[in-house]
Amino acid sequence: MNIPPSTLRVLAAAIEDYRTVTPPDEATPAALAEYIAMYLVASNLTIRPHTNA
């Protein structure tokens, strides 16, 4: 996988923030995914399907 370091930093920040603000008994994988998507959008990053071009 070729994920730019800046993207990995955004993902790590989103996960850390989610863990910080969300009580463990309220945390769900779906909510984490939504939180990560919010960070990606706010960072002007996009999610695109991988192509074998």
C-alpha positions as CSV (number, residue, x, y, z in Angstrom):
1,M,0.0,0.0,0.0
2,N,1.2,3.4,-0.8
3,I,-0.5,5.8,1.7
4,P,1.1,9.2,2.0
5,P,2.5,10.0,5.5
6,S,0.3,13.1,5.7
7,T,-2.8,10.9,5.2
8,L,-1.7,8.5,7.9
9,R,-1.2,11.4,10.3
10,V,-4.8,12.6,9.6
11,L,-6.1,9.1,10.2
12,A,-4.1,8.7,13.4
13,A,-5.3,12.1,14.7
14,A,-8.9,11.2,14.0
15,I,-8.6,7.9,15.8
16,E,-6.9,9.5,18.8
17,D,-9.5,12.3,19.0
18,Y,-12.3,9.8,18.8
19,R,-10.9,7.8,21.6
20,T,-10.4,11.0,23.7
21,V,-13.9,12.3,23.3
22,T,-16.0,9.1,23.1
23,P,-16.6,7.1,26.2
24,P,-15.5,3.5,25.6
25,D,-19.0,2.1,26.3
26,E,-20.4,4.4,23.5
27,A,-17.7,3.7,20.9
28,T,-18.7,1.8,17.8
29,P,-16.8,0.9,14.6
30,A,-19.4,2.7,12.6
31,A,-19.1,5.9,14.6
32,L,-15.3,5.7,14.4
33,A,-15.6,5.4,10.6
34,E,-17.8,8.4,10.4
35,Y,-15.4,10.4,12.6
36,I,-12.5,9.4,10.3
37,A,-14.5,10.4,7.3
38,M,-15.2,13.8,8.9
39,Y,-11.4,14.3,9.4
40,L,-10.7,13.3,5.8
41,V,-13.2,15.8,4.4
42,A,-12.0,18.6,6.7
43,S,-8.4,17.9,5.5
44,N,-9.5,18.0,1.8
45,L,-8.6,14.4,1.4
46,T,-10.9,12.1,-0.6
47,I,-11.6,8.3,-0.6
48,R,-11.4,6.8,-4.0
49,P,-11.5,3.1,-5.1
50,H,-8.1,1.6,-5.8
51,T,-7.5,1.1,-9.5
52,N,-4.8,-1.2,-11.0
53,A,-3.9,1.2,-13.7
